[in-house]
Amino acid sequence: MRTILALIALCSAVAGAALAAEPSPELIAYGKTLVEAGDCAGCHTADPAKPFAGGKRIDTPFGAIFVPNLTPDRDTGIGAWTDADFVRAVRTGIAPDGSNYYPAFPYPYFTRITKDDVLAIRAYLGTLAPVANRNKPPDLRWPFGYRGLMRLWNAMYFKPGLFEPDQSKTTAWNRGGYLVTGLGHCGACHTPKNYFGADRDAQALSGNEIGGWFAPRLDGAVRTGLKSWSEEDITEYLQSGRNAKSHAGGPMAEVVVNSTAKMSDADVRAIAVYLKSLPPTRRETIVTPPGDAEMKAGQAVYAKLCVACHEADGSGAPRIYPPLPGNALLQSINPSSTLRIILDGAYTVTTPRAPNTGEMPGYAKQLSDDEIAAVTNYIRNSWGNAGLLVTPAQVARARKEP
């Protein structure tokens, strides 16, 4: 009889512990906000009908990586993982089987996330519908397909450790730093990389080409950075995808829709506070203006195709047609984003705060490489702007981008 009572007591204790381990609705809701702040869906969703089920192809300079399944499917997702497995994967880039992830998964940033926040993320992911979707192996050039090389990469470039608050700064600044350098992993796109794909830390957030686009400077550079933007400008841009100075396009448009437009006002403001505090991490390039013939050729194209929306003085219609004078992205050292927009056109991202749409046609078929180079040089060097010369050869290369 005592044995039976002991078994009943043991089963009751186990059941009670299981119930206690169930995450609270508040924790799940908080985890959802963290997942949105980290834009996890942006990479881990290939099919919108199967959110977080992975399978999306990520192209890197070393080949392609296919993003894994984050749903709680036990065979192909993370359903069989322990909390310790998940924390180790997120913060150190090591899978439950001991293999290393590639840094296309931004664990060099996620290492700064607190354990409690990582577990809140897991709590939310555990509420998703399980989807069976087995991970695909990466398609990388030799020798990068050998995961063992990641141990050497980590030894050289991975700096594990939590975000360290600066006690001399405000709560908002520290929250912004935690989001920008950790969960938001802004440097994954906006920081230049070395030959091995690691961040050039000395040039943090000073701009980087990625996927045929240029992720612009987020530091305080006068001409090509955020020096001329106020905290309100940054906040509006992140929440609505546009402001009086610029519009989000390309990969950043997806980040706004999937992530920053869903974040709390306090968190977006904190990001703005942090970014506005950053000094330039490298000098801006000295620019020699294009010759008169090039400027006249570009002005002719502009007068024919662009002036109706952007006006003769480039002023445009803020929040509808982006103004061109003083436009930081337009003057970036790398013209990739400008060329992509001229070649393919652009669509104004719609968000709850800015639901009205806008559209710019693409001119890839209408204009030659010489004409696109000329008009690009014109808008990059008019109205007080200064941008490096763009050549027809650069336009030709941009045409070949997928």
MOZI-V535333 format. One line per field, one symbol per residue. burial: # if it has 16 or more other C-alpha atoms within 10 Angstrom, else .. A space follows every 50 residues. Layout:
burial = ???
//
This chain:
burial = ......................#...##.#################...# #######......##########..###......############...# ###############.##########.#.####.#..#.#...##....# ...#..##...##........######################...#### ..###########################.#.################## #############...##########.#.##.......##...##.###. ##...##.###..###.##########################.###### #..#........##....##############..######....#..##. ..
//
